[in-house]
Amino acid sequence: FIPIKPLIISRAKRPVLMAIDGISRELVEEANAGAYVEPENALEYERVIRNYIAHPERLIIEGENGYKFAKQYFDREKLATRYIALIGESLYGKSIIKINNNPVPVAIPFKGVRVKKPISRENITERVS
C-alpha cells in the first residue's frame, strides 16, 4: 500500500513536506522530492520551511525530481499495462498473445496498446506460441 497524496503532490511538481514515517518518507527521500519533519515538531517545520524560503531553487528542483520519479514508477498507464501483462502471464504463460488483434508480449510491459475492455478470454483473439 502506497499513500497517494505524496504522488499527487509530486505530479503537481511541488516538493513534499512529509510528516509521516514509513514507505512514503522512503519514496520522497529516494526521489529527493521533499523533506521529512517529525510530526508535531513545530521547530523542525519552521527550520525546513525557512530553508525553502532561503533556497527557492530547492522548490523547483525537488518538485521536478518528484514529478520525474512519479512519472517513471507510478504512471497509471504503465502500471495498468504491467498489471495486464502479469494477469496474462498468470493465465496463459510467457507466450505472446493478441489483444484486439494487436500482438502483445505478455511478460514484458508494452507501449501504445490500449485495451478498452478488461483482459479476458473473449478479447484475446489469438494466442501465439
Phi, psi and omega in degrees: 000126178240121177302141188274333185303314178301326179291321178296315179298318179297321179294339177272006180060042177240140176292155183257128172263099191265122178243021178237125178273144180136208184297324178299315179299316180300318180294316179297317180291319179299321181278351187052053188240024180159200184222149176261139172229146176294136179303139177064018177258089185300323180294323178291319175303312181299316181300313182293315180296318177298325177295320176296321179295319180288335182229072184298339177297334177298325179300316181288311183298309182291326175297315177296318179301315180296319179299311181298319180296313180297319180294320182288318189252344186229021176295127185300319181295316178297317179297318180298317180293325176294319178296317178299317179298317179295319178296314178300319179296317181292330179277322192234007181081195186265020180280174176269137177241168174246130176246122183050044179065017175253123179295135183225120173287115190296319187275356182240132176303142184237159185237141172089352178260120179249127179258120182279338177246156175299151179296134178202170179299331183288321182266005167271108188277338182198144175248123181252126181281000000 
